[in-house]
């Protein structure tokens, strides 16, 4: 398997699609928000990127859940295995692509996970606490468990932090049993980009998404009956646009706050990826500015060398 990861706005989806078309592969997405239907512009699905020279590259784990539902890394790991087995039994290659570090690492390092039920008593105790306090509680639980699950990439709202605490509390009281996970040989490619260029791309893409109807998309989700607090749970675009629609911010305030939040998110993604390297994941970094064909050929060469060595 070839894995392509990187922070937001690096063009990794286009690269994955171009590579997949070149080697007759199918793509498995590793994005915690693109699993939701009708959350298209805000999650940056950019499904047009999967069309290469007029042909659509098959993709998996996009548009598989209804908005408002809770999808987690345990469910992702199960769905990944199903998609991986489906693709490989048909004789196709697999390209894993995304920016959700926890999902990527759960697959690449084969985390043993268990489903975690909702703890209503815990939620009542934590209700009303500030995100900063919740983060401190989470960090202490992580130290006790010795885990690297969750970081600020995935707990940027109080609701998500409470869910992360709920998971860590459960694992503290219920040690995870061994669970079979397939050994997958993977070469991991990281797409890096100059910080200033990344900032320009983020700002340009945010303006484009707003022009394409991102506010209308969020309004449509609320009008369909999804509670605003459920959309705020998803963070970033959905958090700030929902708060704007609720009258908490002006358009200009929403844009500025969201722009800053996305820049911070991209930095947190890179922190996670650097952490993955420290935890033993070998990432081969490529510059986003390289010509597309050069990147594709470099990845093919790296895959041939690395995957042959592990067979």
C-alpha positions in Angstrom: 0.0 0.0 0.0 1.1 3.5 -0.7 0.1 6.2 1.8 0.0 9.9 0.9 -0.4 12.3 3.8 0.1 16.0 4.5 -1.5 19.1 6.0 -4.4 20.8 4.4 -4.0 22.6 1.1 -0.9 20.7 -0.1 -2.7 19.0 -3.1 -2.4 15.5 -1.7 -5.7 14.3 -3.2 -4.8 15.4 -6.7 -1.4 13.6 -6.3 -3.1 10.5 -4.9 -5.6 10.4 -7.9 -2.8 10.9 -10.4 -0.8 8.2 -8.9 -3.7 5.8 -8.6 -4.6 6.3 -12.3 -1.0 5.6 -13.2 -0.7 2.3 -11.3 -4.3 1.1 -11.6 -5.1 1.6 -7.9 -8.1 2.7 -5.8 -8.0 5.3 -3.1 -9.1 4.9 0.5 -9.7 8.3 2.2 -8.3 9.0 5.7 -10.4 12.1 6.5 -12.5 12.2 9.6 -15.1 14.6 8.1 -15.4 13.5 4.5 -17.2 10.4 5.7 -20.3 12.5 6.0 -22.9 13.0 3.2 -23.9 16.5 2.2 -20.9 18.0 4.0 -19.1 18.6 0.8 -17.7 22.1 0.5 -16.8 22.6 4.1 -14.9 19.3 4.2 -13.1 20.0 0.9 -14.1 16.7 -0.8 -13.2 18.2 -4.2 -14.5 15.1 -5.9 -13.4 16.5 -9.2 -9.8 15.8 -8.2 -10.6 12.1 -8.6 -11.2 12.5 -12.3 -7.9 12.0 -14.2 -7.9 12.5 -17.9 -11.6 12.0 -18.1 -11.7 8.8 -16.0 -12.9 8.6 -12.4 -10.5 6.9 -10.0 -12.5 4.8 -7.5 -12.5 6.1 -3.9 -13.7 4.6 -0.6 -14.8 5.9 2.8 -16.3 9.1 1.5 -20.1 9.8 2.0 -20.7 6.8 4.2 -22.5 8.5 7.2 -25.3 10.9 7.8 -24.4 14.3 9.3 -24.9 14.6 13.0 -23.9 11.0 13.7 -20.7 10.3 15.6 -18.0 8.5 13.6 -14.8 7.5 15.3 -11.4 5.9 14.8 -12.7 2.5 15.9 -15.3 2.5 13.1 -12.8 3.9 10.7 -10.4 1.1 11.3 -13.1 -1.5 10.7 -14.3 0.2 7.5 -10.7 0.6 6.3 -10.1 -3.2 6.7 -13.3 -3.9 4.7 -12.4 -1.5 1.9 -8.8 -2.8 1.8 -9.8 -6.4 1.6 -12.4 -5.5 -1.1 -9.8 -3.7 -3.3 -7.0 -6.2 -2.9 -9.2 -9.3 -3.5 -10.0 -7.8 -6.8 -6.3 -7.6 -7.6 -6.1 -3.8 -7.4 -3.5 -1.7 -5.6 -4.4 0.6 -2.6 -3.5 4.2 -2.1 -4.4 5.6 1.3 -4.7 9.4 1.3 -5.7 11.9 3.9 -4.7 14.3 6.7 -6.4 12.9 9.8 -3.3 11.7 11.7 -5.2 9.5 14.1 -6.9 7.6 11.4 -3.7 7.2 9.4 -1.7 6.0 12.4 -4.4 3.6 13.6 -4.0 1.8 10.2 -0.3 2.1 9.7 0.6 1.0 13.3 -2.4 -1.4 13.7 -3.9 0.1 16.9 -6.0 -2.4 18.9 -9.2 -0.6 19.6 -12.6 -1.3 21.2 -15.9 0.5 20.8 -16.5 2.9 23.7 -20.0 3.5 25.0 -21.4 6.9 26.0 -20.9 7.7 29.7 -23.7 10.0 30.7 -22.5 10.5 34.3 -19.1 11.6 33.0 -20.6 13.9 30.5 -22.7 15.6 33.2 -19.6 16.1 35.4 -17.7 17.7 32.5 -20.6 19.8 31.1 -19.8 23.5 31.3 -16.1 23.2 31.6 -13.9 25.3 29.4 -11.9 23.7 26.5 -8.6 24.5 28.3 -9.6 22.7 31.4 -10.9 19.7 29.4 -7.6 19.5 27.5 -5.7 19.4 30.8 -7.9 16.5 32.0 -7.4 14.7 28.8 -3.6 15.1 28.9 -3.5 13.7 32.4 -5.6 10.6 31.3 -3.3 10.1 28.4 -0.3 10.1 30.7 -2.0 7.4 32.8 -2.9 5.3 29.8 0.4 5.8 28.0 -1.5 6.6 24.8 -1.0 9.0 21.9 -4.6 8.9 21.0 -6.1 12.4 20.4 -4.3 15.7 20.2 -5.4 19.2 19.6 -6.0 18.3 15.9 -9.1 16.3 17.0 -10.2 18.1 20.1 -10.8 21.7 19.0 -14.3 21.9 20.6 -15.5 21.1 24.1 -17.8 18.3 22.8 -14.9 16.6 21.0 -12.7 17.0 24.1 -15.4 15.4 26.3 -15.6 12.5 23.9 -11.9 12.1 23.9 -11.9 12.0 27.8 -14.7 9.5 27.7 -12.6 7.2 25.5 -9.5 7.5 27.7 -11.6 6.9 30.9 -13.0 3.8 29.3 -9.6 2.4 28.3 -8.2 3.2 31.8 -10.9 1.0 33.3 -11.2 -1.6 30.5 -7.8 -2.7 29.1 -8.0 -3.3 25.3 -7.8 -7.1 24.4 -5.7 -8.2 21.5 -7.6 -8.0 18.3 -6.3 -9.2 15.0 -5.3 -6.5 12.5 -3.8 -7.3 9.1 -0.1 -6.6 8.7 0.1 -4.1 5.8 3.3 -3.2 4.1 3.1 0.5 3.4 5.4 3.1 2.0 4.4 6.5 3.4 4.8 9.7 1.4 4.4 13.1 3.0 3.6 16.2 1.0 5.3 19.2 2.4 4.9 22.8 1.5 6.5 26.2 2.2 4.7 27.8 5.2 4.0 31.0 3.4 2.7 29.2 0.3 0.5 27.1 2.5 -0.9 30.2 4.1 -1.7 31.7 0.7 -3.4 28.5 -0.5 -5.5 28.3 2.7 -6.7 31.8 2.3 -7.4 31.4 -1.4 -9.2 28.1 -0.9 -11.4 29.6 1.9 -12.5 32.4 -0.3 -13.3 30.0 -3.1 -15.3 27.7 -0.8 -17.4 30.6 0.5 -18.1 31.8 -3.0 -19.1 28.2 -3.9 -21.8 28.2 -1.3 -20.3 26.9 2.0 -22.5 29.1 4.1 -25.6 27.9 2.2 -24.4 24.3 2.7 -24.3 24.7 6.5 -27.6 26.5 6.5 -29.2 23.7 4.5 -27.9 21.1 7.1 -29.4 23.1 9.9 -32.7 23.6 8.0 -32.8 19.8 7.5 -33.0 19.3 11.3 -29.4 18.9 12.4 -28.9 20.8 15.6 -26.4 23.6 15.4 -24.4 22.2 18.3 -23.9 18.9 16.3 -22.4 20.9 13.5 -20.2 22.9 15.8 -18.8 19.5 17.0 -17.1 19.0 13.7 -15.0 22.1 14.2 -13.3 24.5 11.7 -15.6 25.5 8.8 -18.8 24.0 10.4 -18.1 25.6 13.8 -17.4 29.1 12.6 -20.0 29.2 9.8 -22.7 27.8 12.2 -21.8 30.5 14.8 -22.0 33.1 12.1 -25.5 31.8 11.1 -26.5 31.9 14.8 -25.6 35.7 14.8 -22.6 35.3 17.1 -20.2 36.8 14.5 -20.3 39.1 11.4 -19.2 37.7 8.1 -15.8 39.5 8.4 -15.3 38.2 11.9 -16.2 34.6 10.8 -13.8 34.8 7.9 -10.9 36.0 10.0 -11.5 33.6 12.9 -11.8 30.6 10.5 -8.8 31.6 8.5 -6.7 31.7 11.7 -8.2 28.4 12.8 -7.3 26.6 9.6 -3.7 27.9 9.7 -3.4 26.6 13.3 -5.0 23.3 12.2 -2.4 22.8 9.5 0.4 23.4 12.0 -1.1 20.8 14.3 -1.3 18.3 11.5 2.4 18.7 10.9 3.0 18.3 14.6 1.1 15.0 14.5 3.0 13.8 11.4 6.4 14.6 13.0 5.2 12.7 16.1 4.4 9.7 13.9 8.0 9.8 12.7 9.2 9.7 16.3 6.9 6.7 16.9 8.5 4.8 14.1 6.6 5.6 10.9 9.1 6.3 8.1 7.7 9.2 6.1 9.4 10.2 2.8 8.7 13.9 2.3 8.2 15.4 -1.1 7.8 19.1 -1.9 4.3 20.1 -3.1 5.9 22.5 -5.6 7.5 19.7 -7.7 5.9 18.9 -11.1 3.1 16.4 -10.8 4.8 13.8 -13.0 8.1 14.0 -11.1 6.2 13.4 -7.8 4.4 10.4 -9.3 7.6 8.8 -10.6 9.4 9.5 -7.4 6.7 7.8 -5.4 6.6 4.8 -7.8 10.4 4.4 -7.3 10.2 4.7 -3.5 7.3 2.2 -3.5 9.2 -0.3 -5.6 12.4 -0.1 -3.5 10.7 -0.1 -0.1 7.9 -2.6 -0.7 10.3 -5.0 -2.4 12.6 -4.9 0.7 9.7 -5.9 3.0 8.4 -8.8 1.0 
